Amino acid sequence: MRQKLVYFVLPIMLILGIVLFFVFSSNDSDSDTSEKQGAKETETEQSAYPGVNIITEVLEEEAYHLAIHYPEFDDEQLNKKMNDYVSKSKQEFLQEVEDTEELSQGHNASFYLSFDIYPVVENVYSIVFTKESFFGGANGMQISKIFIPDIENNQFIDQKNIVKDTEESREEIYQKLLHAFKNDEAYSPFFFEEELQKWIDDENNTFSNVYLTDESIIFKFDKYEVTAGVAGFPEIAIPLVEMQDLLTDKWKERLDVPDQTAEDSEPPKPNEEQGLEQEVPAGKKRVALTFDDGPHPSNTQEILKLLDEHQAKATFFMLGNRAVFYPDIVKEVAAKGHEIGNHTWSHKDLTTLSNEEIREEFQQTDDVILSVLGVSPTAFRPPYGAINDQVTDVIGIPSTLWTIDTLDWKSHDPDQVLSIVKENVQDGSIILMHDIHATTVEAVELVLDYLEAEGYAFVTVSDIN
């Protein structure tokens, strides 16, 4: 009987051993990948656009940093095409990092994948990706990619179905673009007419660089494609009313130019209505709480509630590519009397960019916040605290850094954040946190309680400086 039991148990143990081998092998592989990739953070948020969420992935490594933003839809078929593009782009960058022997320790390589979204008609959007990678120098790869999803019919729209493609229509498009480039003060000094001619004559040109808004059709060119590199990614917007004869019958019928209407109401102007100046009793210690990388659709609002409870003011250094998604939150921050700062458009290391790219990162964010609030940001903070004389000269205003880095993005531990504050805070401290993390909301409550008990007044960075 014992012998039969051995014969029965041994095969089971053998099978179990094989299964466990593969399980642990798989876990080891995952562990190696995790160690190689470092701490990765992925977050999904609702956007202000129906049917569109935003996925953010941030990966910090000694040799590189990576920041990816892309949309998520309700339909898996739409998501698959988007995810395939994002995954391929990411893997190409990581492979290049692996193949680049010159990379030393430190953030010598960077990868940014961001997108802008433009409503066209109901359930149709233009998604415009910008993909940029840098490997230790100022120059890097920069290209764009356009998707036009129809989320009602769960399909992507091909640009060749929007724009007529005949010899006559191509010539007319060429003439419109030629006229626009020559009359654009920013582009005309760097425009290559012969390259535009090559582009329009290319039989493989399917107008994949075209996207729509509710008012215009935009031709977006890659860097160096039809202009010198200093011109960046040139865009020519032609109003739909001027493109009617160049659109296919289906899209001529589907598109409509919206009426130009006035804003429903004037947005609050913090400098006029609320004011950023605070009266702090003489001799009282002051501290400035600052929050980077927002706004966030829920975390920022939770932090605002906590600040209200303590009658505290703070400074929010916002990314333009997030502020444009959450204008109501931008308004709420300002209406409560907090200071809004410019943290660039897409969180790039400005010291790796050209003058024109630095200016664009700053100005795009300034323009968005100005359009929402009616006033520009009152402070500026460079991503990663990366600053040099070139950045300072181009931006033209002082940079606001910090004296205490809570490392909330790294630890995600509210108690550890509080511990760092306790060990380092003094009169005039500027504390760095990030309102995009849920754990930071918990940390803010602890920090506010502690600093209030220690007799600190909460002011903005402009009050400190």
N, C-alpha and C positions, 0 to 999 in steps of 0.2 A: 504493500500500500504506500509506504514511504517512498519507494522507488518511483511509483507512478506519479506521486505528488511532485517529486523533483522534475520528472519529465514534463509535467504540466506547468510548473512555475517557471522553469528556466526560460522557455520561449517568451513568456510574458515579461520577465525581467529584462531579457535581451531587447525586446521591442521598446519597453519603457526606457531603457538606457539609450537607445538610438534616438527616441523622441527628445529625451532630456538633453542629449548632446546637441541636437539641432536648436533646441530652445535656447540653451546657454550660448551656443555659437552666435545665434541671432542677437541675443542680448549683448554679447561682447562687441559684436559689430556695431550695434546701436550706440554702445558706450563709446567706442572709438570715434564714431562719427560725431557724437555729442561733444567729446573732448576737443575734437578737431575744429568744430564749429563754434565752441564757446557758448555763452549764455544767449539764447535766442528768445525773443519775445514776439508773439503774434497776437493780434487783437482784431476783433471784428466789431464795427460800430455801424449804427444806422446813419444814413446821410439825410440831407434835407430833400432828396429827390425820391419820389415814390418808386419802389421796386429796386432800389440800388443801395447796397451796403458798402462799407469801405473796410478792406482788410489791410492792416499795417503789420509789416514784419521788420524788426530791427535786429541786427546781428553785429555784436562787437567782438573783434578779435585783435590780437596784438599786431598782426600784419595788415589788417584791413577793417573797414567798417562798411556795413551794408544797410540800406534803408529802402524798403519796397512798399509802395502803396498801389492797390489796384481794386477795382470794383467787384462786387459779388451780386449776382442776380438770383431770383427765385428758381430759374430754370437751369437744370444741370447741363443741358446742351450748350447754352450760352456760357456757363461757367467753365466748361471743359476747354473751349477755345481760348478763353481768357487765361485760364490756369496753365495751359500748354505754353502760351507765349511767355508768361511770367517765369515758369519753371525753366524753360529753355534759356531765357535771358540770364537768369541767375546762375545756371550751370556753366554757361559760357564764361561768365566772369570768374567763377571759382576755378575753372580750369586754367584760365589765363593767370590767375594768382599762383596756382601751382606751378605753372610753366615759367613764371618770371623769377629768375634766380636773384635779381638785384634787390628784391624786397628784404628789408631788414626790420627789426622790431619797431613798433610804433605804427601809427595810422598812415602807412605809405600808400595804401590802395583804398579806393572808395568806389562804391557802386550805389547809384541812385536811380530808382525807377518810380516816377511819380506820374500822376495823370490829372488832366483837367476835364471837366464834364460840362457839356453845353446842351440844354434842352432844345429840341428842334420843334417837334410837334408832340402831341400827347403820346406817351409811351415810346418815343424815339429820342435817343441821345447821341451826341458825338462824344466819344471817349478819345482823348488825345494824350498818348503816352509820350514822355520824354525819358530816354534812357541814356545815362551818362556813367562812364567809368574812368578812373584816374589811377595811374600807376607811378606814384612817386614824383611826378612832374606837373607842370601847369597845364600841359596839353593832354587831352584824352579823347576817348571815343564819345561822340554825342550824336544820337539819331532819334528820330521820332517814329511813332507808329499810331495809326488811326483805326478805330473800330466804330461802327455805327450800328448799335444794337436796337432792334425793334422788340421790346420786351413783351408786347402784347402777342405778337406772332412767334416769339421765341426764335428769332433768326437775326443774322447780321446782314446788313444791306451793303451790297457792292456798289462802289462809287460809279462804276460804269453804267449802272442802272439809273443814276441820278443825272449825270451830265451827258449830253449828246456827244457822240464821237464820230464826227464826219470831218472831211477835209475843210469844209467851210467853217464848222464850229470851232475846230482847232485854231484856225487862223484868227477868228474873232477873239477867242480866249487869249491867244498870244498877244494880240494888239491891246487888249484890256490890261494884261499883266505888264506889258512893256511900258504903257503909259503910266501905270501905277508906280512901277519901280523908278522911272525917270523923274517922277514928281514927288517922290518921298525923300525928304531931307535926310532921314536916317540911313536909307538904303542906297540912294543914287550914287554917292561917292565910291561905293564898293560893288556896284552892280556889274555883272558880266553879261552883256546882251547876247553874245554868241552861245553862252551856256544855256540861257533860256530858250534860244532857238533849237539847240540840240534836244532839250527836254521836250519841247512840244512836237518835234519831228520824230521822236523815238516811237517806233511801232509797238514797243512793249509797254509804253506808258498807258496805264489804265486809270489814271487820275486817283491813285491810291493815297495821294497826299492831300486830298480834298476832304474837308469836313463842313458841316452845316451848323448854323445857329438859327434862332428864330427870326433873324434879320438879314443874315448874309451867308454867302458861300465863301469859304476861306481856303486859299491855296497856301499850304505850309511846306516850306522847303528846308531840307537839311542844311546844316552848317557846311559851307564851301560848295554847295550844289550850284547856286546861281549868283552867289556873292562871295566876297572875301570873308574869311573867318571872323573878323571883328564884328560883322553884322549879325552874328549869332544865327538863330533859326528864323529867317525872314518869313513873314506872313503878309499876304495881300488879301484883304477882305473886300469883296464886291457885293454891294447890296442886292438882295434877291430881285428887287424890281428891275435892276439892270441886267439880271441874268435870266429873265423869264424865257427868252427865246433860245437859250442855250441849255435849258433843262428838258428832260424827257417829259412827254405828255403826262405820265403818271405823277411825276413830282411837281410839275407845274400846277397840277390840280390840288395836290396834297399840301403844298407849302403856301403860306400866306404871310405877308409882311404885317407885323403887329402895329397897332396904333401907338403913337408916341403919347403917353399919358404922364401926367405929373405924378410925383410920389404922393401916396395917400396922406402922409404926415411927415413933418420934419423930424429926423432922428434926434435923440438927445445929444447935446453937446456938453461933454463933461466939464470942460474948462469954464463954461458959462453957467450951467445949471447946478451942477454938484460941486465943482471946484476940486482941485487936487491938493490945495494948500490945507494943512491941518494945524490946528492950534495945539501944541504940545506944551504942557506946563514946564516952566524953566527948571533946568536941572534934572529932568526925568530922562532915563535912559531910552534910547530909540533903537529899533531894529526894523529892517525891511525884509519882508517875506516876498520872494519872487517865484513865479511859476513859468516854466518854459514848455514849449512844444504844443500847447493847446491852440484853440479851445477844444474841449471834449464835451460831447453832448450830455453826459450825466455827471462825470467827475467834477468838471468845472462848476456846475451848479451846486453840487454838494459842498464844495469848498466855499462858494459864495455864502451859503447859509451859515457855515461855521464862522466865517469872518464877520457876518452880521451879528452873530451871538456875542462876539467879543468886541464889537464896535471897532473892528480892525480894518485898516486899509492895506492893500498889497499891490504889486505890479505883475501884470501878466504879459510875458513876452510871447507873442503869438506868431505862428507860422501862417503865411499868406494862403498856402494851399489847404489849410484847415479853416481859416477864418472865412474863406469864400463859401464853405459848406455850411457854416453855422453863424450866419450874420445876426440872428436873434440873440445868441449867447454873447457875441461881441457887444451888442447894444446893452444887454443886461449888465455885463461887467462895467461898462462905462457909466451906466445910469446909477450904479451903486457907488460911484465916486472912486473906483480903483483906477490905477494908471495902466495904460496899454502901451506896450513896447513892441518894436519891430524885431522879429527873430529870423528874418529872411523868408523867402518863399518856400523853399524845400529842404532846409537844414543841411546845406552843403558847406564843406570847409572852404571858406572864402579865400584862404591863402593859396588854394590850388587853381583859382579861376583867373580869367583875364579881366581887365578893367570893365569891359562891357558886360561880362557875365556877372561880376560883382554888383554893378549898378542895377542890372535887371533883377537880381535876387532881392535887392533892397527895395527898388522902386515899385515892383509888382505888389509887394505887401503893403507898402505905403499907400498905393492907389486903392487897394481893396478896403483898407480900414478907413481911408478918407471917404470913400463912396458910401460906406455903411454909417459912419458917425458924423460926417461933415467936418471932422478935424483929423489931422495926421497923428500918428503915434508920437509920444513925447520922449521916448528913450529907445536905445538900440542895443541889442546884445548879439554878438556873433556866435553861431553854432560852435560848440566845443571850446568856446573861449578863444578860438583861433583868430589872431589879429596880427597884422604887420603894418608897416608904413604905407604900403600900397593900398590895403583895405581902408585904412584911416583916411588917406587922401581921397579915395573914390567916394566913400560914404559921406564924408564931410562933417560928421558929428561925432562926439566922443562915444566910445563903447562903454557899456556898463557891464562889468563882470560880477564877481561875488567874492566874499571872504570865507564863506562856509559852504562846502559842497556836501550835502547830506547823503549822496550816493543812493538816493531812493530808487533810482532806475536799476540799480545793481542788486541791492539787498532785498527789496520789496518787503522790508521788515520795519514796521512802524516803531518798535522799541529801539532798534538800532539807529534809526533816523533821529529819534529823541536823544539818544545817548551822544551822538555826534554834536547835536546842538548844545547840549549841556556842557560838553567838554570845551567848546570853542566860542560860545557867544560872549559878546561884550558890547558896550555902547557903540552904535554905528555899524553893527554887523549887517551884511547883506547875505541872506540865506537862499541857497539854490534848491528848488524842488521842481517837480514836473506834474502838472495837473492831468496828465494822460494815464496815470496809474491809479487803480482803485485803492491800492495799499497806501498811496500817498494821502488819500482823503483821511484814512485812519490816523496817519502820522500827523497831519495838520492839526487834528483835534488835540492830540497829546502835546504838540509843540505850543499851540496857543494857550492851553491851560498852564503849562510850565512857565512860559515867558510872562504871562500876565501875573502869575503869582510872584515872579521875580521883579516885578515893577517896571516892565518894559512897555513902551508905547509903540504901536504898530504903524509904520509910516511907509510911504512909497520911496522908491530909489531916488526920485528927484528931490524929495525932502532930505534924504541922507546926503546926496551930492550937492 
